[in-house]
Amino acid sequence: MKKAIHILYKKEWWVIFFILGFFLINYPIIHIFNKDFMIFGYPAFYLYLMLGWFGSIIVIVIYAWLSSHRP
């Protein structure tokens, strides 16, 4: 269990999440959602961007919370 918790504190996670976020806002992926259809009355492109932004903020908050509560 201690090793599983220790892996959460590695600094490489920031690099992994940065690269993942970079690819998620690049042309090929954004082009998938830049179509003319709506989800719950909102364009899919805007929902994709807003949910991705919200998801990245949640990842940062969780990582910061876990790093401040180190055993």
C-alpha positions in Angstrom: 0.0 0.0 0.0 2.8 2.4 0.8 4.4 1.9 -2.6 1.0 2.6 -4.3 0.7 5.9 -2.4 4.3 6.8 -3.1 3.8 6.6 -6.8 1.2 9.4 -6.6 3.9 11.9 -5.5 6.2 11.5 -8.5 6.9 14.7 -10.4 6.6 12.8 -13.7 2.8 12.9 -13.3 2.9 16.6 -14.1 4.7 15.9 -17.4 2.3 13.0 -18.3 -0.8 15.2 -17.6 0.7 18.1 -19.6 1.4 15.9 -22.6 -2.1 14.4 -22.4 -3.7 17.9 -22.2 -1.6 19.1 -25.0 -2.7 16.2 -27.3 -6.4 16.7 -26.2 -6.4 20.3 -27.4 -4.6 19.7 -30.7 -6.1 19.6 -34.2 -6.9 16.0 -34.8 -8.8 15.5 -31.5 -10.6 18.9 -31.6 -11.6 18.3 -35.2 -13.6 15.2 -34.0 -15.8 17.4 -31.8 -15.9 20.4 -34.1 -19.1 19.2 -35.9 -22.5 20.6 -36.3 -24.4 18.7 -33.5 -25.6 19.5 -30.1 -25.5 17.7 -26.8 -28.1 18.8 -24.3 -28.6 22.0 -26.4 -24.9 22.9 -26.4 -22.5 22.5 -29.3 -20.3 19.4 -28.7 -17.1 21.5 -29.3 -17.8 23.8 -26.4 -18.8 20.9 -24.1 -15.6 19.2 -25.0 -13.5 22.2 -24.2 -15.3 23.1 -21.0 -15.3 19.5 -19.6 -11.6 19.1 -20.5 -10.8 22.4 -18.7 -12.9 21.3 -15.7 -11.2 17.9 -15.7 -7.7 19.4 -15.8 -8.6 21.6 -12.8 -9.9 18.6 -10.9 -6.6 16.7 -11.6 -4.6 19.7 -10.3 -6.7 20.0 -7.2 -6.5 16.3 -6.4 -2.7 16.2 -7.0 -2.2 19.3 -4.8 -4.4 17.9 -2.1 -2.6 14.6 -2.1 0.8 16.2 -2.1 -0.1 18.4 0.9 -1.3 15.3 2.8 1.8 13.2 2.5 2.2 10.5 5.2 
